[in-house]
């Protein structure tokens, strides 16, 4: 018995240190709780806190969004200005080569100034696809469908084709957002009389048609014809369109950009009788109306003058001043704008 009893106590004694350690830990925890030291715990957001955070984020977005939109529009305006700057420079190079300004269109149904400027906009391969003496409907389809990014204002749209042909059976061509200054008198689109713009229809007595082809595509004017001064005369600017009728000819003024069938597509007028469109949904131009200036920018339109400078012009410009800027030889004083 004594031998057996002597073997058991060591097993019991070996567990004693562990039990004592547990008692020490338990006593320590108890003493910490008694001392008022809180235990750490994890918890999520309450619904109220989550709604507050969402509300703050919404306020920040509403404050930042207009600033982002303004920054984007500012960038688009810079691109639009650069487009018109390049058109103005190309016109000066055209004059250096031909000694006259390009016509808005040499005659009805033939080509337009955007085609004649192509060699001076680094578009020689496309220019070589056109026949400048032939009517628009005789031009290659791939040529008339070619969309030039520099002819589009990014505030309005990306490059696109017209939705409808100018005439039944004609090819649909690329669109464009810029127009030549055709002045403001009753001859602005005629191949006779005395229009007072810069980009008008050519003179029929000069640009004669023989066997369906032009003998020349000469413009009406030289730089010396701009009596009011190059820095006081619009050459090109942004044209008004109705956003609901983009790419539509037939009075909407947004048909095929290279087609001279409808002068309102590439020429615009302005004075006290023809005020600028105030937004991109303005009903003019439209069937039965005149082709006026306008833009997709808020408040302003971009113009390049004869001296090559590009200026933003308020849509609320004084209309007498607008007329003086559109007429090349009316000798009217130019007010502030």
VOTORKE-789954 format. One record per residue: x, y, z of N, C-alpha, C in turn. Coordinates in steps of 0.1 Angstrom, whole numbers, plus 5000, padded with zeros to 4 digits. Example, Ala and Ser with C-alpha at 12.3 -4.5 7.8 and 13.67 -1.06 7.14 Angstrom:
% VOTORKE-789954
513249435078512349555078513249675078512849785071513749895071512950005079
***
This chain:
% VOTORKE-789954
500849885000500050005000500950125000501950125009502750245010503550264997503950164990504650174977503750244967502450204966501450254956501150404960501050424973500750564977501850654973503050614974504250694971504350734956503750644947503850674933502850784928501650794935500550884930500851034933501351074944501451214947502351294937503351244931504051324921503251374909502251284904501351324893500451444898499951444909499051544914499851674917501151654922501951774925502351844912502551764901502951824888501951924882500651904885499551984880499352114888499952114900499752224909500252354903501452364897501952494892501052554882500452474872499552524862498252574868497752504879496552554885496852684892498052694898498352824905498452934895499052904883499153014873497853064869496852964867495453004863494853094874495153054886494553134897495153274897496453284894497053414893496453504882496253444870495653514859494253564862493453464868492153504872492053614882492953604892493053714902493453844896494353844886494753964879493654034872492953944864491753994856490754054865490553984876489554034886489954164892491254174895491754304900491654414890491854384877491754484867490254534866489354444865487954474865487554554877488054514889487754584901488254724900489454744894490054874893489354964882488354914875487554994865488255004852489154924848489754934835488854854825488354934815487454864806488054774796487354674792487754584781487554644768488454624758488254674744487154594737486354654728485354584721485254644707484754564697484554604683483154624680482854734673481454754668481454824655480454814646480354874633479655014634479555084622478855204621477355184624476855284631475355284632474755344619473455324617472755364605472855524604472755584616472755734616474155784611475255714616476555754612476755734597476355624592476455594578475755694569474555734573473855834566474455974566475156004577475856134578477056134569477756024568478956004559478456024545477455954541476955954527476456104524475856164533475456304531476656394529477656384536478856464535479556434521479556314517480156274504479256344493477956334494477056394484477256544483477456614494477756764494479056794487480056714490481356734484481356714469480556614464480456584450479656704443478656744450477856854444478656984443479657004452480457124451481557104441482056984439483156964430482756944415481556894413481056864400481056984391480457104395480457214386481857264383482857254392484157284389484857194379484557064380485056974370484457004356483157034356482457064343483057184337483257284345483857414340485257384335486057304342487457274337487357204324486457104322486257034309485857134298484957214301484457314291485557414287486357454297487457534294488457464284488657344287489557264277488957254264487657234263486957224250487057354242486957464250487057594243488457624238489457574245490857584240490957514227490357394226490457314214489757384202488557444205487757514195488557634190489157704199489957824195491057774186491757664189492857614181492357574167491157514167490557474154490457594145489857704150489657824142490957894139491957884148493257944145493857874133493757744133494357664121493557704108492257724109491557754097491957894092492157994102492658124098494058124092494958044097496258034091496257964078495357864076495257804063494657894053493757984057493258084048494358184043495158224052496258314048497258244039497558114041498358044031497658024018496358004018495557994005495758133998495658244005495758373998497158393993498158344000499558353995499758283982499058173981499158083969498358143957497058173960496158213949495958363948496358443958496158583957494758633959493858543963492458583966491958483977490958533984490358443994489558333988489458223995488658113990487158143990486458093980484958123980484258043991483158093995482258004004481857883996481557903983481357793973481557863960482157803950482457873937481057893930480257793930478857803924477957703932476757723930475757633936476057483932475957393942476157253940477557203938478557293939479957253938480557243952481757253953482457223966482457353975483057353987482957463996484357494002484457604009485757644015486457534023485757444031486457344038487257254029486857234017487657154008488857224003488657353999489757433993490857464003490557454016491657474026492357344030491957234025492557104029494057094027494657144016496057134014496857214024496257314030496857404040496657364054495957254056495657194069496257054070497357034062498056904062497156794058496256814049495356714044495456694029496656684024496956674010496356544004496556424012495956304006494456314004493756374013492256394011491956494000492756603999492556693989492756633975493656543974493856473961492756383957491956343966490756263963489656343957489656473959488556563954488956613940487856643932488056713919487456843921488256953923487757083927486857153916486857093904486157153893484757083891484556973898483356893896482356923907481056893904480056913914480156813926479556843936479656763948479156613945478156603938477556463936478456383927479556443921480456363913481756323921481856363933483056343942482956193947484156133949484256003955483555993969482855883971482155873984483055873996484255803995485155804006485655944009485756033999486256164001485256254009483956244004482956334011482556284025482856154028482556104041483756124051484856174046486056194055485756304065485956264078485556354089486956414095487056544095488256614099487956664113488756614123488456654137488556804139489356874132489557024133488357094128487457034121486157104117485057084126485257024138484257004148484557064161483557124167483757184181483457074191484357044200484156934209483056954220482657084221481557114231480257074225480157064212478957024205478856874203479856814197479756674193481056624188481156494186482256424180482056424165483056404157482856404143481756304139480956344129479856264125479556294110478756204104478256224091476856284092476456354081475156404080474156284081472956314085471856214086471156194073471156294065470356294053471256354042471056314029471756384018471156514015471956604009471456734005470356723994470556623985469556593975469356443973468256403969467956263967468956203957469556093961470456033952471956073955472156183962473556223965474056143977475456133977476056073989475956164001475856094013475956174025477356204029477656324033478956364036479156394051480456424054480756464068480156604071479956624084479356754089480556844093480256964099481257054104480557164112481257224121480757324130481157464128481857494118482357634115481857684102481657814101481157874089481957994085481958024072482558144067481558264069482158384071481358504073480858554059479558544057478858584045478258724045478658804056478058944057476658944062475859024056474459034061473459084051473959124038472959174029472259064021471359114012470459014005471158923995472458963992473258883982474158783989473958754002474958674009475158534003474158483997474258343991474258343976474158453970473958463955475358463948475258413935476458423926476358543917475558643921475458773914475258883925475259003921475059113930476359143938476259213949477359253957477259223972477459093975477459063990478559133997478359154010479359234018480059144028480159014026480858934035482258904030482858794035484158754031484158614024483258524029483158394023481758384017481658434004480358433997480458333986479358313979479358233966480158313956480858233948481658293937480858373927481458453919480858533909480658443897479358433892479058343881479758393868480058523867480758563855482158523855482758493866484158443867484258293868483458233877483458083878482458033869482758023857481757973847481757823846480657773841480457623841480457583826481257493822481357443808481257293809480257233802480057093802480057033816479357103825479157053839480357073848481457143843482657153851482957303852483557343864483957483866485257513858485257633853486557683846487557723857487057763869487957803880487157803892487757813904487057813916487557933925487558053918488058173924487158233934487658293945486858363954486658503949485758583955485358713950486458823954487158793965487858903972489258873974490058983974491458973979491459033993492559034000492659094013492459244012492759304001492559443999491059483998490259383996488759403995488159424009488959384019488459404033488759544038487959634033488259774036488259814050487359744058487259784072488459734081489359664075490559614082490459474086491559404085491559254088491259234103491659324112491459304126490059344130489259394121487859444124486859364116487259254110486259174102486359024105485258964108485158824110485458754097486258644098486458554086485658424088485858364100485158234102484658244117483658164120483158154133482358024135481758014147480857894150479457924145478857814139477557834134476557774144475357834144474257784152473657654146473357564154472657444150471557414161470557344157469657284166470057144170470257124183470756994187469856874183468556904182467656804178467656774163468356854155468456834141469856834136470756784144472156774139472256684127473056724118473256644106472156654096471356754097470156764088470256894079470156874066470056994057468657034056468257094045466857134043466457244052467357344054467057464062467657454076468057334081468657324094470057364094470657384082472057434081473157344086472857214085473857114090473956994082473957014068474156904059475556864057475856814045477156774041478056894040479156904048480057014050480757054037481056954028481756984016480857014004479557004006478557033996478157173995478257233983477757373981476357383977475557273979474157283975473357373983473657373996472957454006473857554013473857684010474857774015474857784030473757764037473657774052474557674059474957564052475857464059477257524062477757614053479157664055479257814055478157884055478158034055477158084065477458194072476558244082476558404081475458464086475258604086474858654099475058794101474658844114474658994114473559054120473459194122472159214131471559334131470459364139469259274136469159234123468059154118468359004120469558964122469958824123470858804136470258804148471058794160471558654162472558634170473058494172472058414180472158284178471358194186471858194200470958184210471358194224471758064230471357954224471757814229471657714218471957594221472057494211470657434207469657484213468257434209467457554203468157664200467457774195466757734181465557784179464857734167465457774153466357874153467057924141468457874141469057824130468357814117467357704117466557714108465557614105464757644093463957554088463157584076462457724077462757804067462057934066462758044074463958014080464758114087466058134081466858234086468158264081469158184090470358164084471458094090472258194098472258184112472958274120474058204128474858294135475958244143475458184156476258104163475858044176476957944179476757884191477757784195477157694206477857584210477457504221478157544234478957644233479557704246478557784254478657784267477757874274478258024272477358104268477558254268478458304256479358224251480258284241480258204228480758264217480958204204482458244200483058154193484458174189484558224174485358324172485558374158487058394156487458374143488758414138488658524129489458634131489358754123490358744112490358844103491158844092492658854095493058904106494458914110494958784117494058684118494458554123494158544138493758644145493458644159492158574161492058494173490758424176490258494189488958524189488358594200487058524204486858504217485458474222484558594222483358574216482458684215481158644223480658734231479458714238478258694229477458594232476258584224475258704226475458784236474658904238475359024232476259004223476959114217475959224211476359344212475559454206475359424191474159424186473859374172474459464162474459594165475159684155476559654154477259624165478659584165478859454157477959364159477959234152477959264137476959344132476859374118478159434113478759534121479959594116481159494115481159394123482159294123481959194111480759174107480359084096480559154082480359284082480559354069481959394067482459364055483859384052484159524048483159604043483359734037482259834040481659814052480559914055481060034062482360034066483060154072482360194085481760104092481160134105482160124116482060214126482960194137482660074145483660014151483559884159483459924174482359894180482259924194482959814202483059824215483659724224482859594223483559484224482859354223483759244230
***
